[in-house]
Amino acid sequence: MNSNPMYMEYVDDADPQPAPRRGWRILGWVCIGLSAVMVVGSLTAYGLYRQAFGNISHEDVNAQLGPNRPKKLNNAMNILLLGSDTRAGSNAKYGRQLKNEAPRSDTMILLHLSPGGGQAMGISFPRDLMVRMPSCKNHKGGVVPAQTRAQINSSFTNGGAACVIKTIESLSNVRIDHFMQVDFNGFKSITKAVGGVPVCLPKDVNDPKSGLHLTKGKHKIDGETALAYVRVRHGLGDGSDTDRIKRQQKFMGALASKAMSAGVLSNPKKLYSLMNAATKSLTTDKELTPQVMMDIAQEMQGMTSGKLRFVTVPSGPDPLDPNRVALNDAAQPFFAAVRNDKTVPKEPKPGTSKIPPSQVRVRVYNGSGIDGQASRVADDLESQGFQVTVGGNAPSATSTTKVMYGSGADQQAQTLTALIPSAPQPAARTTGGTPGVVDLIVGRNWTNLKSAGSGIPKQQGEIRASDDICKES
């Protein structure tokens, strides 16, 4: 095996073939599933689940990191999610020849929870990202020298979670508050505990290396099949990291959406099963205690899948190696937006509606004459927490944006109009209205919504957990 950790080799198949050896993408993104349970704020029966938190293993990463770290600028929470390919215990069947080697991680996601709750962004760092690597301590207490150019996933092999935290903090200047790490079996258990995750295949797949054998169309998958789905490389897409990350972000979104669904959160047996499955394979920092998890849950009450976003850190081909990627010019402005995200949900003004967006059903019609405008506005509304459907084109074009409401939705209409800069006067529908539903007819004067949530601008290629799993990004 190549001894240079910058260019690691991986096993993509279980056993016994030692060749060919090719890229393995470990999907520890199941941490998102557990995070969804934490941040949705559904732990009202917290005492029933406290026992599950006793399964969690802990590491003292602060002792390894030392005092020279980025300052914490606000009340945002940043949690590093890591996937580990450890072959310890029952994970050994995924490559016994790697049993005695240091674990690797190809999954590095910074979960950013905006201040005040209600918004979250999962930021993926590609395994092939070339970065400056700061010196860090390894598992045995030794020091790994700094490198001017190294592949980011080598940080985990060199020094575990603490080294990854130090590396990402050094390139982003974003303070990381906690980390969560999970392995193969944790992934399989979580997908089973939520009752399967919906996926959509653009074609039939029969890939013997990953073990994925599915027909074109929608499927609900869990366990070994889910693991095969996130492993597959050449059976789907063009085989590139970018293509795979997009597909896996959709899987994360679908998993998180399922974990946040009423069918899981309102069912004590399912919720306990999910938490028990997740925590058995989970390692965190010592400071991420059950009480801290509870505090996060309470703060993030009301978060919906439309307010959970997934992006890849701004990057492109590495000028020195076309087989690797590097941060591009948009990276530092993006990190600054994450670092300085101080926005919180605004308190309603006296005398205005106190009905939150999460309780407002909006149907969007396109009266602007601009193709796709209703869908774009619907995405913006959903990111603010509204329950949104697209009604299609309005009967006729209109120069002004209008808000109309069905019976019993007058206060809900006030919640919507408060975020529209043109401040249209809501009007009751005399015909065609639906009880409890607010209709938004987008006119030619539409600009955008007032910001009431995350201060991080929409990123190119962004995916939401609420997206249609069959929709091409």
C-alpha positions in Angstrom: 0.0 0.0 0.0 1.2 3.5 -0.8 2.7 4.9 2.4 2.0 8.5 1.5 -1.2 9.5 3.4 -2.0 12.2 0.9 -2.9 9.6 -1.7 -4.6 6.9 0.2 -5.8 3.6 -1.3 -9.1 2.1 -0.2 -10.9 -1.1 -0.4 -14.4 -0.9 -2.0 -15.3 -4.5 -1.6 -15.7 -6.7 1.5 -13.4 -9.7 1.0 -11.6 -11.7 -0.2 -10.2 -10.0 -3.4 -7.2 -7.8 -2.7 -7.6 -6.1 -6.1 -8.6 -3.9 -7.7 -8.2 -1.3 -4.9 -10.2 1.8 -5.6 -11.8 4.8 -3.9 -14.1 4.2 -0.9 -16.5 6.9 0.2 -17.5 6.2 3.8 -21.0 7.5 4.4 -20.9 8.6 8.0 -23.6 11.0 7.0 -26.0 9.1 9.2 -24.9 11.6 11.8 -27.4 13.8 10.1 -30.1 11.4 11.1 -29.2 11.7 14.8 -28.7 15.4 14.5 -32.2 15.8 13.1 -33.6 14.1 16.1 -31.5 16.4 18.3 -32.4 19.7 16.6 -36.0 19.2 15.8 -36.8 19.7 19.4 -39.0 16.7 19.7 -37.4 15.4 22.9 -40.4 16.3 25.0 -40.3 12.7 26.4 -36.6 13.2 27.0 -36.5 11.2 30.2 -37.6 8.1 28.3 -34.6 8.3 26.0 -31.9 9.3 28.4 -30.7 5.7 28.7 -29.9 5.7 25.0 -27.3 8.5 25.5 -25.4 6.2 27.8 -24.3 4.3 24.7 -22.2 7.2 23.4 -18.4 7.0 23.6 -16.5 10.2 24.2 -13.1 11.7 23.4 -11.3 14.6 25.1 -10.4 16.5 21.9 -10.1 19.9 23.7 -7.0 18.6 25.4 -5.5 17.8 22.0 -6.5 21.1 20.4 -5.1 23.5 22.9 -6.0 27.2 23.4 -5.1 28.7 19.9 -8.5 28.4 18.2 -10.9 30.7 16.4 -13.1 32.9 18.6 -16.8 32.1 19.0 -18.5 35.1 17.6 -22.2 34.4 18.3 -24.6 31.7 19.4 -24.5 29.6 16.3 -23.6 25.9 16.8 -21.1 24.1 14.6 -20.9 20.4 14.8 -18.4 18.4 12.8 -19.9 15.1 11.5 -17.4 12.3 10.7 -17.7 8.9 9.2 -15.2 6.3 10.2 -14.2 3.2 8.2 -12.9 1.4 11.3 -12.9 -2.4 10.8 -13.1 -3.1 14.5 -15.8 -5.6 15.7 -18.5 -6.4 13.3 -17.2 -3.8 10.8 -14.4 -6.2 9.9 -16.4 -7.8 7.1 -16.0 -4.7 5.1 -12.3 -5.3 4.6 -10.5 -7.6 7.0 -7.1 -6.7 5.4 -7.5 -3.2 6.9 -8.4 -4.4 10.4 -5.1 -3.4 12.0 -4.8 -0.1 10.1 -5.7 3.3 11.4 -9.3 4.3 10.5 -10.0 6.7 7.7 -12.7 9.2 7.1 -14.0 10.3 3.7 -17.0 12.0 5.2 -16.4 15.4 6.7 -19.5 17.6 7.1 -19.8 20.8 9.2 -23.4 21.0 10.5 -24.0 24.7 11.1 -27.0 25.5 13.3 -28.0 29.2 13.0 -28.5 31.3 16.1 -32.0 31.2 17.5 -32.8 27.9 15.9 -34.9 26.9 12.9 -32.1 26.9 10.3 -29.3 24.3 9.6 -26.7 23.8 6.9 -24.6 20.7 6.2 -21.3 21.8 4.6 -19.5 18.9 2.8 -15.7 18.9 2.5 -14.6 16.6 -0.4 -12.1 13.9 0.6 -9.8 15.0 -2.3 -9.6 18.7 -1.2 -6.0 19.8 -1.0 -5.3 22.1 1.9 -2.6 23.4 4.3 -2.4 20.9 7.2 -1.5 22.4 10.6 0.6 20.3 13.0 -1.6 18.2 15.4 -1.3 15.5 18.0 -1.8 11.9 17.1 -3.6 9.2 19.1 -0.4 8.3 20.9 0.5 11.8 22.0 3.1 12.4 19.3 3.1 15.4 17.0 2.2 15.2 13.3 4.2 17.9 11.5 2.5 20.6 9.5 2.2 20.2 5.7 2.0 22.9 3.1 -0.1 20.7 0.9 -2.0 17.6 1.9 -5.3 15.8 1.2 -7.9 16.8 3.8 -9.0 13.3 4.7 -5.5 12.4 5.8 -6.0 14.6 8.9 -8.3 11.9 10.4 -5.8 9.1 9.8 -3.0 11.2 11.2 -4.8 12.4 14.4 -8.4 11.5 14.5 -11.3 14.0 15.1 -9.0 16.5 16.9 -6.8 16.8 13.8 -9.8 17.2 11.5 -11.2 20.0 13.7 -7.9 21.8 13.8 -7.5 21.5 10.0 -11.0 22.8 9.2 -10.7 25.6 11.8 -7.4 26.7 10.3 -8.8 27.0 6.7 -12.2 28.5 7.6 -11.6 30.3 10.9 -15.0 28.9 12.0 -15.0 27.7 15.6 -16.2 24.1 15.9 -18.1 23.4 19.0 -18.6 19.6 18.9 -18.0 16.6 16.8 -20.0 13.4 16.1 -18.4 10.2 14.6 -20.2 7.1 13.4 -19.2 3.8 11.7 -20.7 1.3 9.1 -23.0 -0.4 11.5 -24.3 2.8 12.8 -25.3 3.8 9.3 -27.2 0.6 8.7 -28.9 0.6 12.0 -30.2 4.2 11.6 -31.6 3.5 8.1 -33.5 0.6 9.5 -34.7 2.5 12.6 -36.3 5.2 10.5 -38.1 2.5 8.4 -36.0 2.9 5.3 -34.9 5.9 3.3 -36.5 6.8 -0.1 -34.2 7.1 -3.1 -34.8 7.5 -6.8 -32.6 5.8 -9.5 -32.4 7.3 -13.0 -31.6 3.8 -14.4 -31.2 0.1 -13.5 -28.1 -0.6 -11.4 -26.4 -3.9 -11.2 -23.1 -3.2 -9.6 -21.3 -6.3 -8.1 -18.5 -4.3 -6.5 -20.8 -2.2 -4.2 -23.5 -5.0 -4.1 -26.2 -2.6 -5.4 -28.9 -4.2 -7.5 -32.0 -2.0 -8.0 -34.3 -1.1 -10.9 -34.9 2.3 -12.2 -37.3 4.4 -10.2 -38.3 5.0 -6.6 -37.3 2.6 -3.8 -37.2 2.6 0.0 -33.9 1.1 1.2 -32.2 0.3 4.5 -29.4 -1.8 6.0 -27.0 -3.4 3.5 -28.9 -2.1 0.5 -28.6 1.5 1.8 -24.9 0.9 2.5 -24.4 -0.4 -1.1 -26.3 2.7 -2.5 -24.0 5.1 -0.8 -20.9 3.0 -1.8 -21.7 2.7 -5.5 -19.4 4.7 -7.7 -19.4 3.6 -11.3 -22.9 2.2 -11.3 -24.5 5.6 -11.0 -23.5 9.0 -12.4 -20.2 9.8 -14.0 -18.0 8.5 -11.2 -16.8 11.9 -10.1 -16.6 13.1 -6.5 -18.9 16.0 -7.4 -21.6 13.8 -8.8 -21.4 11.4 -5.9 -21.5 14.1 -3.3 -24.7 15.5 -4.9 -26.3 12.1 -4.8 -25.3 11.5 -1.3 -26.5 14.9 -0.1 -29.9 14.0 -1.5 -29.7 10.8 0.5 -28.8 12.7 3.7 -31.7 15.0 3.0 -34.1 12.1 2.6 -32.8 10.5 5.8 -33.1 13.7 7.8 -36.5 14.3 6.4 -37.6 10.8 7.4 -36.1 11.2 10.9 -37.9 14.5 11.3 -41.2 13.1 10.2 -44.2 12.8 12.5 -44.2 9.1 11.9 -40.9 8.8 13.7 -40.9 11.6 16.2 -44.4 11.1 17.4 -43.9 7.3 17.9 -42.0 6.7 21.1 -41.0 3.2 20.0 -39.6 4.3 16.7 -37.8 7.3 18.2 -36.2 5.2 20.9 -35.1 2.7 18.3 -33.6 5.5 16.2 -31.7 7.0 19.1 -30.6 3.7 20.4 -29.3 2.6 17.0 -27.5 5.9 16.4 -25.9 6.2 19.8 -24.5 2.6 19.9 -22.0 3.5 17.1 -21.5 7.2 18.1 -18.4 8.9 19.4 -18.5 12.6 20.5 -16.4 15.1 22.4 -16.8 15.0 26.2 -18.6 18.3 26.2 -21.5 17.1 24.0 -23.4 15.8 27.0 -27.1 14.8 27.1 -28.0 18.1 28.6 -26.2 20.0 25.8 -28.1 17.8 23.3 -31.3 18.7 25.1 -30.5 22.4 25.0 -29.8 22.2 21.2 -33.1 20.4 20.7 -35.1 23.1 22.6 -33.4 25.9 20.7 -34.1 24.2 17.3 -37.8 23.7 17.9 -39.9 24.2 14.7 -37.2 23.3 12.2 -38.6 21.7 9.1 -36.9 19.8 6.3 -37.2 22.8 4.1 -34.9 24.7 6.4 -32.2 22.0 6.4 -29.8 22.8 3.5 -26.8 20.9 2.1 -23.9 22.5 0.2 -20.4 21.5 -0.8 -17.6 23.9 0.3 -16.8 26.2 -2.7 -14.1 24.4 -4.7 -13.0 23.4 -8.1 -10.2 21.5 -9.9 -6.8 21.8 -8.2 -4.4 23.7 -10.5 -1.6 21.4 -9.5 -3.5 18.1 -10.0 -6.7 17.7 -12.0 -7.5 14.6 -10.0 -7.8 16.7 -6.8 -9.8 19.7 -5.8 -8.9 23.0 -4.2 -10.9 25.9 -2.5 -11.9 28.6 -5.0 -12.3 32.4 -4.7 -15.8 32.0 -3.3 -14.6 29.9 -0.3 -13.5 32.7 2.1 -16.6 34.9 1.6 -18.7 31.7 2.2 -16.7 30.9 5.4 -17.2 34.6 6.5 -20.9 34.3 6.1 -21.0 31.1 8.2 -18.7 32.7 10.8 -20.7 35.8 11.1 -24.2 34.3 10.9 -25.9 36.2 13.7 -29.4 36.3 12.4 -32.2 35.1 14.6 -36.0 34.8 13.9 -37.5 38.2 14.4 -40.0 38.8 17.1 -43.4 39.9 15.7 -44.2 43.5 16.2 -47.0 44.4 18.7 -50.4 44.0 17.2 -49.2 41.7 14.3 -49.9 38.0 13.9 -48.0 35.7 16.1 -48.6 32.6 14.0 -45.2 31.2 13.0 -44.4 30.3 9.4 -44.3 26.6 10.3 -48.1 26.8 10.8 -48.9 28.6 7.6 -49.9 26.8 4.5 -49.1 28.7 1.3 -50.0 27.9 -2.3 -47.9 29.8 -4.9 -49.1 30.9 -8.3 -47.0 32.4 -11.0 -48.5 35.6 -12.4 -45.1 37.2 -13.3 -44.8 35.7 -16.8 -41.3 34.4 -15.8 -40.8 30.7 -16.3 -40.1 28.9 -13.0 -40.7 31.9 -10.8 -43.4 30.1 -8.6 -41.0 27.2 -7.9 -38.2 29.6 -6.9 -40.5 31.6 -4.6 -41.7 28.4 -3.1 -38.1 27.3 -2.3 -37.5 30.7 -0.6 -40.8 30.4 1.4 -40.0 26.8 2.4 -36.5 27.9 3.6 -38.3 30.3 5.9 -40.4 27.5 7.4 -43.7 27.8 5.5 -45.6 24.7 4.3 -45.6 25.3 0.6 -47.2 23.9 -2.6 -46.9 25.2 -6.1 -50.3 25.9 -7.8 -48.9 26.6 -11.2 -49.6 29.6 -13.4 -52.1 32.2 -12.4 -55.2 32.6 -14.7 -53.6 35.8 -16.0 -50.4 37.8 -15.6 -50.3 40.6 -13.0 -47.9 43.5 -12.4 -48.4 43.4 -8.6 -48.0 40.6 -6.2 -51.2 39.6 -4.4 -52.0 37.6 -1.2 -55.4 36.0 -0.9 -56.7 33.6 1.7 -59.3 31.0 2.3 -61.6 30.9 5.3 -59.8 30.9 8.6 -56.5 31.9 7.2 -56.6 35.7 7.7 -53.9 35.7 10.4 -51.8 33.3 8.5 -51.9 35.7 5.6 -50.5 38.5 7.8 -47.6 36.3 8.7 -46.8 35.9 5.0 -47.3 39.5 4.0 -44.9 40.7 6.8 -42.1 39.1 4.8 -43.0 40.6 1.4 -41.3 44.0 0.7 -44.2 45.3 -1.4 -46.5 44.7 1.5 -49.6 43.6 -0.4 -52.9 43.9 1.5 -54.3 40.4 2.1 -57.8 39.8 0.7 -60.3 37.1 1.3 -61.0 34.7 -1.6 -64.7 34.7 -2.6 -64.2 31.8 -4.9 -61.6 29.1 -5.4 -60.2 29.4 -1.9 -59.2 26.5 0.3 -59.9 26.7 4.1 -56.8 27.4 6.1 -54.6 28.1 3.0 -53.0 31.4 1.9 -52.6 31.9 -1.9 -49.6 34.0 -3.1 -49.9 35.2 -6.7 -46.4 36.3 -7.7 -46.5 39.4 -9.8 -43.9 41.2 -12.0 -42.9 43.4 -9.1 -41.7 40.5 -7.0 -38.1 41.0 -5.7 -37.5 38.6 -2.8 -38.5 37.8 0.8 -37.3 39.8 3.7 -34.7 37.7 5.5 -36.0 36.2 8.7 -33.8 33.2 9.0 -30.2 32.2 8.2 -27.9 34.9 7.0 -25.9 32.6 4.7 -26.7 33.3 1.0 -28.0 30.5 -1.1 -25.1 28.6 -2.6 -24.8 27.2 -6.1 -25.9 23.6 -6.2 -27.6 23.8 -2.8 -29.9 20.9 -1.8 -32.7 21.0 0.7 -33.9 18.0 2.7 -37.4 18.8 1.4 -36.4 18.5 -2.3 -38.0 15.9 -4.6 -35.7 12.9 -4.5 -36.3 12.4 -8.3 -35.6 16.0 -9.2 -32.3 16.5 -11.1 -30.2 19.2 -9.4 
